[in-house]
């Protein structure tokens, strides 16, 4: 699968490293805001040997239509900002290029744009595309359905310089019907990201916790998403949509036996 990556910050670079090493993806190019004084490749910057090194381009080099005509891909992976969608969205949808966005916070007008684009191509949006966080949210919803009156607390921990409340924590709160101002935050050292949901029962406590050990977890989530994207022409999806078939515990007919498996190696 030919992949284009938008965004080459710390997380974008970690995602690029996973895409370059995966046998199922071919990183064709990387787009970033800042121009490069010399011709660079993602593989060269990251020190990874690859047949498709991922040439780095600047968004100011040319408009998205001409760029995608010259550098066609099957899917665009977006780890940039809310403004990135304005640059490539319509041109990608016109060409039937799938869009996988992991931008954590879109304003309302950009969310509406995602919905419009999804009428022409496949669009997946996940504020946190790690497999663990999405499993945590699905498990939390199941437990709340079982015990709707249980006390629930959300705690998120991040590196000391992160000023705002985690976008993932806000999504978790919204999913569980909690107010954003109820989220507890911890800022210390270089913590990449920890999210914990505490369920307080009268005589027991359940804690669901996810910890990001490295940013490559986002790349693993991208590969899972690419492996499991529905094959239909268009539609708007979440990682939960892709994970739902795996939540079938009893499968006498082997319906998910041949589904792609998450690679742990």
Residue frames as qw, qx, qy, qz and C-alpha x, y, z in Angstrom:
[[0.000, 0.888, 0.459, 0.000, 0.00, 0.00, 0.00],
 [0.420, 0.371, -0.007, 0.828, 1.39, 3.37, -1.04],
 [0.369, -0.778, -0.441, 0.253, 1.25, 5.87, 1.84],
 [0.260, 0.596, -0.074, 0.756, 1.82, 9.62, 2.09],
 [0.505, -0.524, -0.517, 0.450, 2.48, 11.15, 5.51],
 [0.048, 0.768, 0.069, 0.634, 1.65, 14.71, 6.50],
 [0.532, -0.795, 0.161, -0.242, 3.43, 15.95, 9.62],
 [0.799, 0.259, -0.414, 0.350, 7.02, 15.22, 10.60],
 [0.309, -0.741, 0.366, -0.470, 7.26, 16.30, 14.23],
 [0.230, -0.404, 0.847, -0.260, 8.21, 13.91, 17.02],
 [0.697, 0.156, 0.616, -0.333, 5.13, 11.74, 16.54],
 [0.707, 0.637, -0.097, -0.291, 5.23, 11.98, 12.75],
 [0.246, 0.639, -0.729, -0.012, 8.81, 10.76, 12.73],
 [0.407, -0.188, 0.851, -0.273, 7.94, 7.81, 14.97],
 [0.756, 0.406, 0.371, -0.356, 5.06, 6.92, 12.66],
 [0.543, 0.713, -0.388, -0.215, 7.34, 7.23, 9.62],
 [0.067, -0.506, 0.857, -0.069, 9.80, 4.79, 11.18],
 [0.593, 0.091, 0.749, -0.280, 7.06, 2.17, 11.61],
 [0.707, 0.618, 0.125, -0.322, 5.76, 2.70, 8.07],
 [0.329, 0.725, -0.587, -0.148, 9.27, 2.39, 6.63],
 [0.163, -0.354, 0.911, -0.134, 9.88, -0.87, 8.49],
 [0.702, 0.206, 0.532, -0.426, 6.49, -2.44, 7.73],
 [0.278, -0.049, 0.835, 0.472, 6.36, -4.97, 4.89],
 [0.237, 0.610, 0.755, 0.037, 2.77, -3.93, 4.15],
 [0.111, 0.949, 0.196, -0.221, 3.33, -0.21, 3.58],
 [0.628, 0.227, 0.181, 0.722, 5.48, 1.83, 1.23],
 [0.149, -0.811, -0.205, 0.527, 6.09, 5.36, 2.45],
 [0.582, 0.593, 0.327, 0.451, 6.14, 7.37, -0.77],
 [0.235, 0.543, -0.062, 0.804, 6.58, 10.85, 0.65],
 [0.355, -0.566, -0.529, 0.524, 6.40, 13.10, 3.70],
 [0.100, 0.727, 0.219, 0.643, 4.93, 16.61, 3.70],
 [0.456, -0.534, -0.427, 0.570, 5.87, 19.16, 6.32],
 [0.061, 0.965, 0.228, -0.114, 5.54, 22.92, 6.78],
 [0.249, -0.828, 0.338, 0.372, 9.18, 23.93, 6.95],
 [0.735, 0.629, -0.246, -0.051, 11.29, 23.75, 3.76],
 [0.850, -0.346, 0.239, 0.317, 14.48, 21.72, 3.69],
 [0.026, 0.831, -0.374, -0.412, 17.70, 23.30, 2.40],
 [0.083, 0.380, -0.862, -0.325, 18.77, 20.01, 0.79],
 [0.751, -0.025, -0.468, -0.466, 16.92, 17.01, -0.59],
 [0.233, -0.310, 0.814, -0.433, 16.11, 14.78, 2.37],
 [0.623, -0.155, -0.678, -0.356, 14.30, 11.50, 2.86],
 [0.710, -0.551, 0.117, -0.422, 12.50, 10.20, 5.92],
 [0.975, -0.063, -0.133, 0.168, 14.64, 7.07, 5.82],
 [0.561, 0.446, -0.274, 0.642, 17.81, 9.15, 5.73],
 [0.245, -0.650, 0.230, -0.681, 16.76, 11.40, 8.59],
 [0.816, -0.418, 0.171, -0.360, 15.76, 8.38, 10.70],
 [0.080, -0.559, 0.825, 0.025, 18.69, 6.16, 9.69],
 [0.749, 0.120, 0.601, -0.251, 16.51, 3.40, 8.26],
 [0.074, -0.216, 0.785, 0.576, 17.34, 1.37, 5.15],
 [0.539, 0.472, 0.579, -0.389, 14.32, 1.26, 2.83],
 [0.408, 0.249, 0.663, 0.576, 13.50, 0.73, -0.85],
 [0.004, 0.774, 0.411, 0.482, 10.97, 3.59, -0.60],
 [0.455, -0.055, -0.421, 0.783, 12.81, 6.17, 1.51],
 [0.129, -0.827, -0.528, 0.146, 9.99, 8.72, 1.64],
 [0.376, 0.316, 0.074, 0.868, 11.15, 11.94, 0.01],
 [0.170, -0.622, -0.484, 0.592, 10.43, 14.97, 2.21],
 [0.181, 0.532, 0.397, 0.726, 8.53, 17.85, 0.59],
 [0.023, -0.230, -0.374, 0.898, 7.28, 21.22, 1.81],
 [0.271, 0.646, 0.697, -0.154, 3.57, 22.11, 1.55],
 [0.133, 0.820, -0.009, -0.557, 4.58, 25.44, -0.03],
 [0.334, -0.245, 0.706, 0.574, 6.29, 23.70, -2.95],
 [0.215, -0.098, -0.645, -0.726, 3.04, 23.26, -4.93],
 [0.629, -0.138, 0.142, -0.752, -0.71, 23.02, -4.48],
 [0.593, -0.143, 0.753, -0.244, -2.19, 19.71, -3.37],
 [0.816, 0.472, 0.186, -0.278, -3.78, 18.88, -6.72],
 [0.540, 0.709, -0.454, -0.005, -0.52, 19.06, -8.66],
 [0.192, -0.545, 0.782, -0.235, 1.36, 17.35, -5.85],
 [0.708, 0.003, 0.648, -0.282, -1.00, 14.34, -5.73],
 [0.790, 0.582, -0.035, -0.189, -0.94, 14.06, -9.52],
 [0.384, 0.701, -0.591, 0.113, 2.84, 13.85, -9.45],
 [0.063, 0.305, -0.875, 0.372, 3.05, 11.69, -6.32],
 [0.719, -0.248, -0.317, -0.567, -0.03, 9.40, -6.22],
 [0.036, -0.211, 0.883, -0.417, -0.74, 7.31, -3.13],
 [0.385, -0.362, -0.819, -0.224, -3.46, 4.99, -1.86],
 [0.484, -0.752, -0.444, 0.063, -3.86, 6.69, 1.51],
 [0.168, 0.643, -0.264, 0.699, -2.81, 9.88, 3.28],
 [0.628, -0.473, -0.522, 0.331, -1.89, 9.62, 6.97],
 [0.035, 0.776, 0.005, 0.630, -2.24, 12.96, 8.76],
 [0.641, -0.481, -0.396, 0.448, -0.31, 13.78, 11.94],
 [0.292, 0.362, 0.013, 0.885, -0.13, 17.51, 11.30],
 [0.081, 0.215, 0.449, -0.863, -2.69, 20.03, 12.56],
 [0.408, 0.583, 0.614, -0.341, -6.30, 20.95, 11.95],
 [0.288, 0.750, -0.175, -0.569, -5.20, 23.18, 9.05],
 [0.212, -0.294, 0.843, 0.397, -3.62, 20.29, 7.13],
 [0.422, 0.421, 0.801, -0.051, -7.02, 18.99, 6.07],
 [0.320, 0.831, 0.131, -0.436, -7.73, 22.27, 4.25],
 [0.009, -0.630, 0.613, 0.476, -4.62, 21.78, 2.11],
 [0.042, 0.221, -0.918, -0.327, -5.19, 18.23, 0.86],
 [0.447, 0.190, 0.750, -0.448, -8.72, 17.14, 1.80],
 [0.644, 0.564, 0.148, -0.496, -10.74, 17.99, -1.31],
 [0.421, 0.616, -0.600, -0.288, -8.01, 16.92, -3.74],
 [0.115, -0.223, 0.960, -0.121, -7.55, 13.60, -1.96],
 [0.537, 0.310, 0.645, -0.447, -11.29, 12.90, -1.94],
 [0.577, 0.622, -0.162, -0.504, -11.58, 13.76, -5.66],
 [0.397, 0.504, -0.752, -0.151, -9.00, 11.08, -6.42],
 [0.906, -0.212, -0.279, -0.237, -10.47, 8.47, -4.08],
 [0.429, 0.359, -0.659, 0.503, -7.41, 8.57, -1.82],
 [0.641, -0.578, -0.504, 0.037, -8.26, 7.27, 1.65],
 [0.006, 0.694, -0.302, 0.653, -7.62, 9.62, 4.58],
 [0.725, -0.407, -0.503, 0.234, -6.46, 8.44, 8.01],
 [0.026, 0.727, -0.176, 0.664, -6.30, 11.39, 10.39],
 [0.650, -0.358, -0.550, 0.384, -4.87, 11.24, 13.89],
 [0.060, 0.452, -0.120, 0.882, -5.18, 14.98, 14.50],
 [0.218, -0.236, -0.812, 0.488, -6.24, 15.22, 18.13],
 [0.083, 0.619, 0.497, -0.603, -8.51, 18.27, 18.00],
 [0.171, 0.341, 0.551, 0.742, -10.50, 19.55, 15.04],
 [0.243, 0.200, 0.257, -0.914, -12.74, 22.62, 15.31],
 [0.575, 0.395, 0.606, -0.382, -16.38, 22.12, 14.36],
 [0.541, 0.696, -0.155, -0.445, -15.94, 23.37, 10.78],
 [0.173, 0.505, -0.827, -0.176, -13.14, 20.85, 10.14],
 [0.377, 0.054, 0.894, -0.235, -15.26, 18.01, 11.56],
 [0.620, 0.575, 0.298, -0.442, -18.00, 18.98, 9.11],
 [0.384, 0.678, -0.526, -0.340, -15.40, 18.91, 6.33],
 [0.162, -0.268, 0.950, -0.018, -14.38, 15.37, 7.35],
 [0.540, 0.340, 0.693, -0.335, -18.02, 14.29, 7.02],
 [0.564, 0.707, -0.044, -0.423, -18.28, 15.84, 3.55],
 [0.178, 0.596, -0.751, -0.220, -15.06, 14.21, 2.37],
 [0.357, -0.096, 0.914, -0.166, -16.35, 10.86, 3.63],
 [0.696, 0.489, 0.331, -0.408, -19.09, 10.95, 0.99],
 [0.600, 0.714, -0.309, -0.186, -16.38, 10.63, -1.69],
 [0.540, 0.425, -0.695, 0.213, -13.66, 8.52, -0.08],
 [0.766, -0.412, -0.469, 0.152, -12.85, 6.48, 3.00],
 [0.009, 0.696, -0.323, 0.641, -12.04, 8.67, 6.01],
 [0.731, -0.401, -0.506, 0.222, -10.88, 7.41, 9.40],
 [0.004, -0.718, 0.261, -0.645, -10.46, 9.87, 12.25],
 [0.777, -0.448, -0.404, 0.178, -9.09, 8.99, 15.66],
 [0.143, -0.935, 0.203, -0.253, -7.78, 11.59, 18.16],
 [0.340, -0.589, 0.731, -0.047, -5.57, 8.84, 19.57],
 [0.796, 0.327, -0.370, -0.349, -4.93, 6.02, 17.13],
 [0.011, 0.388, -0.899, 0.204, -3.02, 3.72, 19.48],
 [0.574, -0.173, -0.749, -0.281, -4.64, 0.32, 19.73],
 [0.349, -0.194, -0.757, 0.517, -4.43, 0.33, 23.52],
 [0.147, 0.142, 0.265, -0.942, -6.30, 3.60, 24.07],
 [0.546, 0.000, -0.394, -0.739, -9.10, 2.56, 21.74],
 [0.561, -0.173, -0.809, 0.018, -9.40, -0.81, 23.48],
 [0.170, -0.153, -0.607, 0.761, -9.47, 1.03, 26.82],
 [0.340, 0.076, 0.028, -0.937, -12.36, 3.23, 25.67],
 [0.627, -0.073, -0.599, -0.493, -14.36, 0.30, 24.32],
 [0.488, -0.164, -0.804, 0.297, -13.82, -1.69, 27.52],
 [0.001, -0.109, -0.440, 0.892, -14.84, 1.34, 29.59],
 [0.494, -0.012, -0.218, -0.841, -18.09, 1.71, 27.66],
 [0.630, -0.131, -0.745, -0.175, -18.89, -1.96, 28.18],
 [0.354, -0.177, -0.721, 0.569, -18.30, -1.66, 31.95],
 [0.189, 0.082, 0.217, -0.954, -20.43, 1.48, 32.19],
 [0.590, -0.084, -0.486, -0.639, -23.24, -0.31, 30.35],
 [0.579, -0.185, -0.783, 0.132, -23.02, -3.08, 32.94],
 [0.401, -0.551, -0.514, 0.521, -22.94, -0.65, 35.90],
 [0.210, 0.704, 0.278, 0.619, -24.32, 2.74, 34.74],
 [0.388, -0.891, -0.107, -0.210, -24.37, 4.25, 38.27],
 [0.825, -0.216, -0.125, 0.507, -20.73, 3.50, 39.09],
 [0.168, -0.924, 0.114, 0.323, -18.40, 6.36, 40.12],
 [0.802, 0.390, 0.152, 0.425, -15.93, 7.16, 37.33],
 [0.230, -0.879, 0.185, 0.375, -12.73, 9.22, 37.50],
 [0.779, 0.549, 0.031, 0.300, -10.31, 10.02, 34.66],
 [0.446, -0.772, 0.259, 0.373, -6.63, 10.77, 35.27],
 [0.764, 0.593, 0.008, 0.255, -4.18, 11.76, 32.53],
 [0.557, -0.672, 0.237, 0.426, -0.41, 12.18, 32.89],
 [0.689, 0.662, 0.070, 0.287, 1.93, 13.88, 30.41],
 [0.633, 0.128, -0.142, 0.750, 5.32, 15.57, 30.14],
 [0.286, -0.533, -0.387, 0.696, 5.87, 18.64, 32.28],
 [0.047, -0.253, 0.198, 0.946, 5.66, 21.22, 29.48],
 [0.068, -0.405, -0.781, -0.470, 2.30, 20.07, 28.08],
 [0.118, -0.062, 0.272, -0.953, -0.04, 22.96, 28.95],
 [0.611, -0.070, -0.165, -0.771, -3.49, 21.77, 27.88],
 [0.719, -0.085, 0.601, -0.338, -5.65, 18.88, 29.01],
 [0.245, -0.145, 0.882, 0.376, -5.06, 15.81, 26.89],
 [0.524, 0.171, -0.332, -0.765, -7.32, 15.60, 23.85],
 [0.468, -0.026, -0.876, -0.114, -7.57, 11.86, 24.39],
 [0.081, -0.216, -0.763, 0.605, -8.76, 12.40, 27.97],
 [0.369, 0.245, 0.090, -0.892, -11.44, 14.77, 26.66],
 [0.563, 0.100, -0.632, -0.522, -12.60, 12.12, 24.19],
 [0.335, -0.108, -0.907, 0.233, -12.71, 9.53, 26.98],
 [0.116, 0.238, 0.526, -0.808, -14.75, 11.90, 29.14],
 [0.491, 0.217, -0.191, -0.821, -17.20, 12.58, 26.32],
 [0.493, 0.054, -0.826, -0.266, -17.51, 8.88, 25.57],
 [0.334, -0.245, -0.844, 0.341, -18.45, 8.18, 29.20],
 [0.226, -0.774, -0.464, -0.368, -20.74, 11.21, 29.58],
 [0.552, -0.568, -0.269, 0.548, -18.45, 13.12, 31.95],
 [0.117, 0.992, 0.023, -0.033, -17.62, 16.83, 31.99],
 [0.684, 0.515, -0.254, 0.450, -14.16, 17.82, 30.77],
 [0.089, -0.734, 0.374, -0.559, -13.45, 19.81, 33.94],
 [0.860, -0.428, 0.176, -0.217, -13.66, 16.58, 35.94],
 [0.874, 0.321, -0.250, 0.264, -10.43, 15.27, 34.38],
 [0.586, -0.755, 0.198, 0.217, -7.47, 15.09, 36.77],
 [0.659, 0.688, -0.223, 0.205, -4.09, 16.02, 35.24],
 [0.721, -0.565, 0.208, 0.342, -0.52, 15.25, 36.23],
 [0.542, 0.802, -0.194, 0.162, 2.49, 16.96, 34.64],
 [0.617, -0.666, 0.400, 0.125, 5.92, 15.57, 35.44],
 [0.508, -0.374, 0.665, 0.400, 9.22, 14.88, 33.73],
 [0.200, 0.341, -0.632, -0.667, 9.09, 13.36, 30.25],
 [0.498, 0.236, 0.797, -0.246, 5.97, 11.20, 30.57],
 [0.012, 0.033, 0.686, 0.727, 4.79, 10.48, 27.01],
 [0.530, -0.188, -0.201, -0.802, 1.20, 9.78, 27.95],
 [0.091, -0.119, -0.951, 0.269, -0.79, 7.87, 30.58],
 [0.506, -0.235, -0.168, -0.813, -4.58, 7.62, 30.69],
 [0.120, -0.080, -0.940, 0.308, -6.42, 5.88, 33.51],
 [0.535, -0.364, -0.279, -0.710, -10.14, 5.34, 34.06],
 [0.027, 0.079, -0.854, 0.513, -11.08, 4.45, 37.63],
 [0.564, -0.375, -0.502, -0.538, -14.42, 2.76, 38.33],
 [0.062, -0.244, 0.700, -0.668, -15.38, 3.03, 41.99],
 [0.608, -0.344, -0.632, -0.335, -17.83, 0.36, 43.10],
 [0.595, -0.693, 0.092, -0.396, -19.06, 0.09, 46.73],
 [0.821, -0.456, 0.343, 0.007, -16.89, -2.95, 47.46],
 [0.778, 0.020, 0.395, 0.488, -14.35, -3.04, 44.67],
 [0.113, 0.822, -0.189, -0.525, -12.39, -0.84, 42.27],
 [0.798, 0.338, 0.389, 0.313, -11.61, -1.41, 38.62],
 [0.083, -0.789, 0.257, 0.552, -8.80, 0.53, 36.94],
 [0.779, 0.494, 0.291, 0.252, -8.30, 0.61, 33.19],
 [0.257, -0.829, 0.248, 0.429, -4.92, 2.10, 32.34],
 [0.797, 0.506, 0.137, 0.300, -2.95, 2.75, 29.17],
 [0.363, -0.784, 0.248, 0.438, 0.63, 3.97, 29.07],
 [0.687, 0.715, -0.107, 0.080, 2.50, 5.02, 25.92],
 [0.783, -0.409, 0.201, 0.422, 6.06, 3.74, 26.20],
 [0.300, -0.267, 0.414, 0.817, 7.17, 5.29, 22.90],
 [0.421, 0.506, 0.008, -0.753, 5.53, 7.23, 20.08],
 [0.155, 0.191, -0.866, -0.435, 5.95, 4.25, 17.76],
 [0.247, 0.323, 0.854, -0.324, 2.68, 3.03, 19.31],
 [0.427, 0.616, 0.125, -0.650, 0.93, 5.53, 17.05],
 [0.290, 0.462, -0.686, -0.482, 2.63, 3.96, 14.03],
 [0.059, 0.041, 0.997, -0.037, 1.47, 0.49, 15.07],
 [0.351, 0.509, 0.582, -0.528, -2.05, 1.87, 15.34],
 [0.384, 0.598, -0.275, -0.648, -1.77, 3.32, 11.82],
 [0.167, 0.254, -0.904, -0.301, -0.71, -0.03, 10.39],
 [0.193, 0.286, 0.897, -0.277, -3.66, -1.71, 12.15],
 [0.387, 0.610, 0.260, -0.640, -6.00, 0.92, 10.67],
 [0.330, 0.523, -0.544, -0.566, -4.60, 0.47, 7.17],
 [0.033, 0.088, -0.991, -0.098, -4.91, -3.32, 7.43],
 [0.095, 0.405, 0.870, -0.264, -8.52, -3.11, 8.58],
 [0.253, 0.320, -0.044, -0.912, -9.98, -0.19, 6.62],
 [0.654, 0.417, 0.579, -0.249, -13.29, -1.26, 5.05],
 [0.403, -0.008, 0.646, 0.649, -13.01, -1.90, 1.33],
 [0.275, 0.786, 0.553, -0.020, -16.10, 0.13, 0.42],
 [0.447, 0.582, 0.186, 0.653, -15.66, 3.24, -1.71],
 [0.019, -0.542, 0.152, -0.826, -16.52, 5.87, 0.90],
 [0.661, -0.603, -0.436, -0.101, -17.53, 6.35, 4.53],
 [0.081, -0.724, 0.420, -0.541, -16.47, 7.84, 7.86],
 [0.860, -0.186, -0.468, 0.075, -14.94, 5.41, 10.35],
 [0.356, -0.790, 0.415, -0.277, -13.30, 5.26, 13.75],
 [0.200, 0.391, -0.889, 0.129, -10.80, 2.78, 15.16],
 [0.499, -0.007, 0.685, -0.530, -13.67, 1.44, 17.26],
 [0.791, 0.397, -0.035, -0.465, -15.48, 0.49, 14.05],
 [0.566, 0.513, -0.644, -0.049, -12.41, -1.46, 12.96],
 [0.007, -0.318, 0.861, -0.397, -11.94, -3.14, 16.35],
 [0.684, -0.086, 0.255, -0.678, -15.56, -4.15, 16.88],
 [0.869, 0.167, -0.393, -0.250, -15.32, -7.51, 15.01],
 [0.458, 0.318, -0.740, 0.377, -12.52, -8.56, 17.34],
 [0.331, -0.273, 0.527, -0.734, -14.81, -8.16, 20.38],
 [0.863, -0.041, -0.235, -0.445, -16.74, -11.30, 19.42],
 [0.364, -0.501, 0.756, -0.209, -15.72, -13.85, 22.05],
 [0.669, 0.133, 0.728, -0.076, -17.78, -16.71, 20.62],
 [0.372, 0.594, -0.401, -0.591, -17.08, -17.26, 16.94],
 [0.754, -0.005, 0.654, -0.064, -18.26, -20.76, 16.03],
 [0.743, 0.623, 0.244, 0.029, -18.26, -20.00, 12.31],
 [0.672, -0.190, 0.222, 0.681, -14.75, -18.56, 12.34],
 [0.316, 0.892, 0.301, 0.122, -15.90, -15.22, 10.98],
 [0.031, -0.968, 0.248, 0.001, -12.83, -13.34, 12.22],
 [0.887, -0.235, 0.280, 0.283, -10.34, -16.16, 11.84],
 [0.680, 0.326, 0.274, 0.597, -8.83, -14.58, 8.72],
 [0.014, -0.992, -0.087, -0.086, -8.91, -10.96, 9.87],
 [0.498, 0.575, -0.385, 0.523, -5.48, -9.25, 9.92],
 [0.708, -0.560, -0.336, 0.268, -3.83, -9.55, 13.29],
 [0.115, -0.971, 0.187, -0.090, -2.10, -6.74, 15.16],
 [0.778, 0.336, -0.373, 0.378, 1.66, -7.22, 14.81],
 [0.612, -0.787, -0.004, 0.078, 3.42, -7.20, 18.17],
 [0.773, -0.154, 0.186, 0.586, 6.90, -7.53, 16.70]]
